[in-house]
């Protein structure tokens, strides 16, 4: 089958939708491949269990794609400041004003972002093939994709945006490393006794990372989103408990960790968990590129996983738009430019997230003293705090 100068994006989550839309808005011939799963209609005071902290760079991208304006501002919350605590007396306080910003990030529901991107994709007329990727075969000038439903799609460039267990990555034999942390990330929405004041909180306890992100207020008062990274065995025990036991478990540990900073924390629904790992890939193969979790996964302690994926989208769109007119979409030099453009940002994020996780996982007293002393020093250096705020904004 002869290929055509077109792009197929496999994966219909946030990153896949954003990628297809970004390329389509350049005038590229793009199709989406994947299921169109139903999204529940938003209900008052009921929020999607998974939320993301969108950086300024991600907000700008979504705005360019026409999706940001479709989000309901009443269901998102700006992060204007952040309090980070070590496992002793170390602490760092960051504020958006330290870099002359109104917000460091915006907390937005996963389902809301996906819904807005779907609307933008539909408005822009991006074709959506509601089928499932099965295999690929390299052909002259590109690849031929076969779907579970038996369709054959020949394209110049295949983009894998199909998540951490990427079928595209496996079929293209792209090198991939997987290192489990032995921890789970547990998420749940909380009722907070004390208002969060648009501040995010993070406590490093030595064997876990306990974070509370600000959410819009509900009829019950202040609300936050818990992201708790703890050892897998303990996490599974908590997830298996009855609702009453889960609440008691949270109350006991939250009091010890947060020292009453947010008052009593009450679960709004049963928590959900997912295993944590560090994953990296070679990013490209012949006529194939990966974006998002298909390309890499990092520890969620910095809340940058989706932002990293959306940065992949922007980088891939940039190198395609800026390629020489005589180069095809899947040209190996074009894809090599994409890989080079992502090497430093991804490596830097891995160093930060993996480094912090390992640093606070060491139980020895001298190391504990050093890491908390380091936090105290950082808190006294305005120029360094400004750089941290800028990094959180994706700048």
C-alpha positions as CSV (number, residue, x, y, z in Angstrom):
1,X,0.0,0.0,0.0
2,X,1.3,3.4,-0.9
3,X,1.7,5.9,2.0
4,X,0.4,9.4,1.9
5,X,1.9,12.5,3.4
6,X,-0.2,12.3,6.6
7,X,-0.1,11.7,10.3
8,X,-1.8,9.2,12.5
9,X,-2.0,9.9,16.2
10,X,-2.7,6.7,18.3
11,X,-4.2,7.5,21.7
12,X,-7.2,9.6,22.4
13,X,-6.4,10.9,25.9
14,X,-5.3,14.5,26.7
15,X,-1.9,14.3,25.1
16,X,-3.1,12.5,22.0
17,X,-6.0,15.0,21.4
18,X,-3.7,17.9,22.0
19,X,-1.1,16.5,19.5
20,X,-3.6,15.8,16.8
21,X,-5.1,19.3,17.2
22,X,-1.7,21.1,17.3
23,X,-0.7,19.4,14.0
24,X,-4.1,19.8,12.3
25,X,-4.0,23.6,13.1
26,X,-0.7,23.7,11.1
27,X,-2.6,22.4,8.1
28,X,-1.3,18.8,8.4
29,X,-3.5,15.9,7.4
30,X,-4.1,14.2,10.7
31,X,-6.3,11.4,12.0
32,X,-6.9,10.1,15.5
33,X,-7.0,6.4,16.3
34,X,-8.6,5.1,19.5
35,X,-11.8,4.7,21.4
36,X,-14.1,7.6,22.2
37,X,-14.9,6.7,25.8
38,X,-17.9,8.4,27.4
39,X,-17.2,11.3,29.8
40,X,-19.5,11.9,32.7
41,X,-21.3,15.3,32.7
42,X,-19.9,17.6,35.4
43,X,-22.1,17.8,38.5
44,X,-22.0,20.4,41.2
45,X,-19.6,19.7,44.0
46,X,-18.6,16.4,42.4
47,X,-15.1,16.4,40.8
48,X,-13.1,13.9,38.7
49,X,-10.7,11.9,40.9
50,X,-7.7,12.8,38.9
51,X,-6.7,16.4,38.6
52,X,-3.6,18.0,37.1
53,X,-1.5,21.0,38.0
54,X,-1.2,22.8,34.6
55,X,1.9,25.0,34.2
56,X,1.8,28.3,32.4
57,X,3.4,26.8,29.3
58,X,0.7,24.1,29.2
59,X,-2.0,26.8,29.7
60,X,-0.6,28.8,26.8
61,X,-0.6,25.6,24.6
62,X,-4.2,24.8,25.4
63,X,-5.1,28.4,24.8
64,X,-3.5,28.3,21.3
65,X,-5.4,25.1,20.6
66,X,-8.7,26.8,21.5
67,X,-9.3,24.5,24.5
68,X,-8.5,26.7,27.5
69,X,-11.5,29.1,26.8
70,X,-13.8,26.0,26.9
71,X,-12.9,25.2,30.5
72,X,-15.2,26.3,33.3
73,X,-13.2,28.7,35.5
74,X,-15.5,27.8,38.4
75,X,-14.2,24.3,38.4
76,X,-10.5,25.1,38.4
77,X,-8.2,26.7,41.0
78,X,-5.1,28.8,40.7
79,X,-2.0,27.8,42.7
80,X,-0.7,31.1,44.0
81,X,1.8,29.7,46.5
82,X,3.3,26.5,47.7
83,X,4.6,25.3,51.1
84,X,7.1,22.4,51.0
85,X,8.2,20.7,54.3
86,X,11.1,18.3,54.9
87,X,11.0,15.4,57.3
88,X,12.6,17.5,60.1
89,X,12.7,21.3,60.3
90,X,13.4,22.0,56.6
91,X,10.9,24.1,54.7
92,X,10.6,26.2,51.5
93,X,7.9,28.7,50.9
94,X,7.3,29.7,47.3
95,X,4.9,32.3,45.9
96,X,3.9,33.3,42.4
97,X,4.6,37.0,43.2
98,X,8.3,36.1,43.6
99,X,8.4,35.9,39.8
100,X,5.8,38.6,39.2
101,X,3.1,36.0,38.3
102,X,-0.5,35.7,39.3
103,X,-0.3,31.9,39.6
104,X,2.3,29.2,39.6
105,X,-0.1,26.6,38.1
106,X,-3.8,25.8,37.7
107,X,-5.5,22.8,39.2
108,X,-7.9,21.3,36.6
109,X,-9.9,18.1,36.3
110,X,-8.6,15.5,33.9
111,X,-12.1,15.0,32.5
112,X,-12.5,18.8,32.0
113,X,-9.3,19.1,29.9
114,X,-10.3,16.0,27.8
115,X,-13.8,17.3,27.2
116,X,-12.5,20.7,26.1
117,X,-10.0,19.2,23.7
118,X,-12.6,16.9,22.3
119,X,-14.8,19.9,21.6
120,X,-11.9,21.7,19.9
121,X,-11.0,18.6,17.8
122,X,-14.6,18.2,16.7
123,X,-14.9,21.9,15.8
124,X,-11.6,21.7,13.8
125,X,-12.8,18.6,12.0
126,X,-10.0,16.2,12.9
127,X,-11.1,12.7,11.6
128,X,-11.4,10.2,14.5
129,X,-11.1,6.5,13.7
130,X,-12.9,4.7,16.5
131,X,-10.8,1.5,16.4
132,X,-7.8,0.1,18.2
133,X,-4.2,-0.1,17.1
134,X,-3.1,-3.7,16.4
135,X,0.2,-3.7,14.5
136,X,2.5,-1.7,12.2
137,X,4.6,-2.5,9.2
138,X,7.3,-0.3,7.6
139,X,6.5,0.4,4.0
140,X,8.0,2.7,1.4
141,X,7.8,6.2,2.7
142,X,6.2,5.5,6.0
143,X,4.3,2.9,8.0
144,X,1.1,0.9,7.5
145,X,-1.0,0.5,10.6
146,X,-3.5,-2.3,11.0
147,X,-6.3,-2.0,13.5
148,X,-8.2,-4.6,15.5
149,X,-11.2,-3.9,13.3
150,X,-9.2,-4.8,10.2
151,X,-8.6,-1.3,8.8
152,X,-5.2,-0.6,7.0
153,X,-3.9,3.0,7.4
154,X,-0.8,4.1,5.6
155,X,0.9,7.2,6.8
156,X,4.2,9.1,6.7
157,X,4.3,9.6,10.5
158,X,2.9,7.6,13.3
159,X,2.6,9.3,16.7
160,X,2.3,7.1,19.8
161,X,0.3,8.9,22.5
162,X,-1.2,5.7,23.9
163,X,0.0,5.8,27.4
164,X,2.6,4.1,29.6
165,X,1.9,0.6,28.2
166,X,2.2,1.9,24.7
167,X,1.4,-0.7,22.0
168,X,2.9,1.6,19.4
169,X,6.2,1.7,21.3
170,X,6.3,-2.1,21.6
171,X,5.4,-2.6,17.9
172,X,8.0,-0.1,16.7
173,X,10.6,-1.8,19.0
174,X,11.6,1.5,20.6
175,X,14.1,1.0,23.4
176,X,12.4,1.5,26.8
177,X,13.5,1.3,30.4
178,X,11.3,0.6,33.4
179,X,12.3,1.0,37.0
180,X,9.5,0.5,39.6
181,X,9.7,2.7,42.7
182,X,7.9,0.2,44.9
183,X,5.5,3.0,45.8
184,X,1.9,3.8,44.8
185,X,0.4,7.2,44.2
186,X,-3.0,7.4,46.0
187,X,-5.4,10.2,45.0
188,X,-8.6,11.4,46.7
189,X,-10.5,14.6,47.2
190,X,-10.7,16.0,50.8
191,X,-12.8,18.3,52.8
192,X,-10.4,20.7,54.6
193,X,-11.3,22.2,58.0
194,X,-9.1,25.2,57.2
195,X,-9.1,27.1,53.9
196,X,-6.2,26.4,51.6
197,X,-6.0,30.0,50.4
198,X,-5.0,28.8,46.9
199,X,-1.8,27.3,48.3
200,X,-0.4,23.8,47.5
201,X,1.2,21.8,50.3
202,X,3.8,19.1,50.2
203,X,5.3,17.1,53.1
204,X,8.3,14.8,52.6
205,X,8.1,12.3,55.5
206,X,11.1,10.1,54.7
207,X,9.1,7.1,53.4
208,X,6.3,9.0,51.7
209,X,5.3,12.2,50.0
210,X,2.1,13.8,51.1
211,X,0.7,16.6,48.9
212,X,-2.6,18.5,49.1
213,X,-3.5,20.6,46.0
214,X,-6.1,23.5,46.2
215,X,-9.5,22.8,44.7
216,X,-12.6,25.0,44.3
217,X,-14.7,25.3,47.4
218,X,-17.8,23.1,47.7
219,X,-21.0,23.5,49.7
220,X,-19.2,21.8,52.6
221,X,-16.4,24.4,52.5
222,X,-12.7,24.2,51.5
223,X,-11.6,21.3,49.3
224,X,-8.2,19.9,48.4
225,X,-6.9,17.0,46.3
226,X,-4.7,14.5,48.0
227,X,-1.7,13.0,46.1
228,X,0.0,10.6,48.5
229,X,3.0,8.5,47.4
230,X,3.6,5.7,49.9
231,X,5.0,2.2,49.9
232,X,3.0,-0.2,47.8
233,X,2.2,-2.6,50.6
234,X,0.9,0.1,52.9
235,X,-1.0,1.8,50.1
236,X,-2.8,-1.5,49.1
237,X,-3.7,-2.1,52.8
238,X,-5.3,1.4,53.0
239,X,-7.2,1.0,49.7
240,X,-8.6,-2.4,50.8
241,X,-10.0,-1.0,54.1
242,X,-13.6,-0.1,54.8
243,X,-14.6,3.6,54.3
244,X,-14.6,4.2,58.0
245,X,-11.2,2.6,58.4
246,X,-9.8,4.6,55.5
247,X,-10.9,7.8,57.2
248,X,-9.3,6.8,60.5
249,X,-6.1,5.8,58.7
250,X,-6.0,9.2,57.0
251,X,-6.8,11.2,60.1
252,X,-4.1,9.5,62.1
253,X,-1.3,10.0,59.5
254,X,-2.4,13.4,58.4
255,X,-2.2,14.7,62.0
256,X,1.3,13.3,62.3
257,X,2.4,14.6,58.9
258,X,0.6,18.0,58.6
259,X,0.6,19.0,62.3
260,X,-2.9,20.5,61.9
261,X,-1.8,22.9,59.1
262,X,-5.1,22.3,57.3
263,X,-7.1,21.1,60.2
264,X,-9.1,17.9,60.0
265,X,-9.0,16.2,56.6
266,X,-12.1,14.2,55.5
267,X,-12.3,11.9,52.5
268,X,-15.0,12.9,50.0
269,X,-14.9,9.6,48.2
270,X,-12.9,6.4,48.3
271,X,-9.2,6.9,47.3
272,X,-7.7,5.4,44.1
273,X,-4.2,4.2,43.6
274,X,-1.7,3.6,40.8
275,X,1.9,2.2,40.8
276,X,4.8,4.6,40.4
277,X,7.7,4.0,38.1
278,X,10.5,5.8,36.3
279,X,10.4,5.1,32.6
280,X,12.3,6.5,29.6
281,X,12.4,5.6,25.9
282,X,14.5,6.3,22.8
283,X,11.5,8.4,21.7
284,X,11.6,7.7,18.0
285,X,12.0,5.0,15.4
286,X,11.6,4.9,11.6
287,X,8.5,7.1,10.9
288,X,7.4,6.8,14.5
289,X,7.5,9.3,17.4
290,X,6.3,9.0,21.0
291,X,4.7,11.6,23.2
292,X,3.5,11.7,26.8
293,X,3.5,8.6,29.0
294,X,4.3,6.5,26.0
295,X,7.7,8.3,25.9
296,X,8.5,8.7,29.6
297,X,7.1,8.7,33.1
298,X,8.4,10.4,36.2
299,X,7.6,10.5,39.9
300,X,4.5,12.6,40.6
301,X,6.1,14.6,43.5
302,X,6.6,17.6,41.2
303,X,3.3,17.2,39.5
304,X,4.9,17.6,36.0
305,X,3.9,14.4,34.2
306,X,1.2,15.9,32.0
307,X,3.1,19.2,31.5
308,X,6.0,17.1,30.2
309,X,3.7,15.4,27.8
310,X,2.2,18.6,26.5
311,X,5.8,20.0,26.1
312,X,6.4,16.9,23.9
313,X,3.4,17.9,21.8
314,X,4.7,21.5,21.4
315,X,8.2,20.3,20.5
316,X,7.0,17.8,17.9
317,X,4.7,20.3,16.3
318,X,7.5,22.9,16.2
319,X,10.0,20.6,14.4
320,X,7.4,19.5,11.9
321,X,6.4,23.0,11.1
322,X,10.0,24.2,10.8
323,X,11.2,21.3,8.7
324,X,12.6,22.0,5.2
325,X,10.0,21.8,2.5
326,X,11.8,18.8,0.8
327,X,11.7,16.7,4.0
328,X,8.8,14.3,4.6
329,X,6.8,14.3,7.9
330,X,8.5,11.1,9.0
331,X,12.0,12.0,7.8
332,X,14.6,10.6,10.2
333,X,16.4,14.0,10.5
334,X,13.1,15.6,11.5
335,X,12.5,13.0,14.2
336,X,16.1,13.2,15.3
337,X,15.6,17.0,15.9
338,X,12.5,16.1,18.0
339,X,14.5,13.6,20.1
340,X,17.3,16.2,20.7
341,X,14.9,18.9,21.6
342,X,13.3,16.7,24.3
343,X,16.6,15.2,25.7
344,X,17.5,18.0,28.1
345,X,14.1,18.9,29.5
346,X,13.2,15.2,30.1
347,X,16.6,14.5,31.7
348,X,16.3,17.5,33.9
349,X,12.9,16.5,35.1
350,X,14.1,12.9,35.8
351,X,17.1,14.3,37.8
352,X,14.8,16.5,39.9
353,X,12.0,14.0,40.6
354,X,14.1,10.8,40.9
355,X,16.8,12.7,42.8
356,X,14.4,14.1,45.4
357,X,12.6,10.7,45.8
358,X,15.9,9.0,46.4
359,X,17.2,11.8,48.7
360,X,14.2,11.7,51.0
361,X,14.1,7.9,50.9
362,X,17.5,7.6,52.7
363,X,16.8,7.1,56.5
364,X,20.3,7.9,57.8
365,X,20.5,10.9,60.2
366,X,23.4,12.7,58.5
367,X,21.5,12.7,55.2
368,X,18.3,13.8,56.9
369,X,20.1,16.7,58.5
370,X,21.7,17.7,55.2
371,X,18.5,17.7,53.2
372,X,16.6,19.7,55.7
373,X,19.5,22.1,56.1
374,X,19.5,22.5,52.3
375,X,15.8,23.4,52.4
376,X,16.4,26.0,55.0
377,X,19.1,27.6,52.9
378,X,17.0,27.6,49.7
379,X,14.2,29.4,51.7
380,X,16.6,32.3,52.3
381,X,17.7,32.8,48.7
382,X,15.1,34.9,46.7
383,X,16.9,34.4,43.3
384,X,16.8,30.6,43.7
385,X,13.1,30.7,44.8
386,X,12.3,32.8,41.7
387,X,13.9,30.2,39.5
388,X,11.9,27.4,41.2
389,X,8.7,29.4,40.7
390,X,9.6,29.9,37.0
391,X,10.4,26.2,36.6
392,X,7.0,25.3,38.1
393,X,5.4,27.5,35.5
394,X,7.3,25.6,32.8
395,X,9.4,28.6,31.8
